[in-house]
Amino acid sequence: MKKGIIAIICVLCLWSCQGPEARWYVSRQSGSYISESVERNKELIAEEEVFIKKLITQDTTQTYLSSESGFWYTYVTQDTITTKKPVKGDVVTFSYDLQSLSGTTIVSREEIGIQAMKIDQSNQELISGIRDGLKILKEGETITFLFPSHKAYGYYGFEDKIGSNFPIKSTVTLLKIEEDNQPE
């Protein structure tokens, strides 16, 4: 009987001494998350465009133009004589505000202050809609832009003032264009 118990203990000891077996990662590369995200973004953009186009048709006092960059704009002050617009490397001085599409001020011109930037140079702090919109303006002009959220602050929003996926309106005045005189 003692030999039987000793044999069982020896078998259990040998069996338990094998050590832990590694668990292997199981990879699933379906791409469904990315596909679903793309579809959600397409739907969001389509909904925002429908909403903005509805606002444009309701505003019978303004003529809105569509940009190649995916936003709409109307002139507040237009210069029909000058043809010079900023080009890559030019430094522009401008002011702008941020509003909801209904016209409620989110951030005023005074809060933002006068800004300066080089056209087509990296300026991650400025939304892509305004960076693209500045190329449309001539010195002294003022334009009101309607930006879908992907041309504004997108998924991240802006501090605690603009939420995620929030389309905005912005009125921008181009104060000055300084030509880039440096040869490339």
PEVEN-V451081 format. One record per backbone hydrogen bond with DSSP energy under -0.5 kcal/mol. CO is the residue of the C=O (numbers start at 0). NH is the residue of the N-H. E is the energy in kcal/mol with one decimal. If there is no record, write none. Layout:
CO,NH,E / CO,NH,E
This chain:
0,4,-2.0 / 1,5,-2.4 / 2,6,-2.2 / 3,7,-2.0 / 4,8,-2.4 / 5,9,-2.5 / 6,10,-2.3 / 7,11,-2.5 / 8,12,-2.4 / 9,13,-2.5 / 10,14,-2.5 / 11,15,-2.2 / 12,16,-1.0 / 14,17,-0.8 / 15,18,-0.7 / 21,23,-0.5 / 24,26,-0.7 / 27,29,-0.7 / 30,34,-2.3 / 31,35,-2.7 / 32,36,-2.3 / 33,37,-2.6 / 34,38,-2.2 / 35,39,-2.4 / 36,40,-2.4 / 37,41,-2.4 / 38,42,-2.3 / 39,43,-2.5 / 40,44,-2.6 / 41,45,-2.3 / 42,46,-2.5 / 43,47,-2.5 / 44,48,-2.5 / 45,49,-2.2 / 46,50,-2.2 / 47,51,-2.7 / 48,52,-2.7 / 49,53,-1.9 / 50,54,-2.0 / 51,55,-2.4 / 52,56,-2.2 / 53,57,-1.6 / 54,58,-1.4 / 57,59,-1.3 / 58,61,-0.7 / 61,63,-0.6 / 64,72,-2.3 / 66,69,-1.1 / 69,147,-0.5 / 70,66,-3.0 / 71,145,-3.1 / 72,64,-3.3 / 73,143,-2.8 / 76,141,-1.9 / 77,79,-0.7 / 83,138,-0.6 / 86,89,-2.4 / 89,91,-0.6 / 89,118,-2.8 / 90,177,-3.0 / 91,116,-1.9 / 92,174,-2.2 / 92,175,-1.8 / 93,114,-3.2 / 94,172,-2.7 / 97,105,-3.0 / 97,106,-1.9 / 98,168,-2.5 / 99,102,-1.9 / 103,99,-2.5 / 106,97,-2.7 / 107,111,-1.9 / 108,112,-3.6 / 114,93,-2.6 / 116,91,-2.9 / 117,120,-1.5 / 118,88,-2.1 / 122,125,-1.4 / 126,130,-2.1 / 127,131,-2.6 / 128,132,-2.5 / 129,133,-2.3 / 131,134,-0.9 / 132,135,-1.5 / 132,136,-1.0 / 136,85,-0.7 / 137,140,-2.2 / 140,173,-2.2 / 141,75,-3.0 / 141,76,-2.0 / 142,144,-0.6 / 142,171,-3.0 / 143,73,-2.0 / 144,146,-0.5 / 144,169,-2.1 / 145,71,-1.9 / 146,167,-1.9 / 147,150,-2.0 / 147,151,-0.6 / 148,151,-1.0 / 148,153,-2.5 / 150,128,-2.3 / 152,155,-0.7 / 152,156,-1.6 / 153,164,-2.9 / 157,160,-2.2 / 157,161,-2.0 / 161,157,-2.4 / 162,165,-0.6 / 164,166,-0.6 / 167,146,-3.1 / 168,98,-3.0 / 169,144,-3.5 / 169,171,-0.6 / 170,96,-0.9 / 171,142,-2.4 / 172,94,-2.0 / 172,174,-0.8 / 173,139,-3.3 / 175,92,-2.4 / 176,178,-0.6 / 177,90,-2.6 / 178,180,-0.8
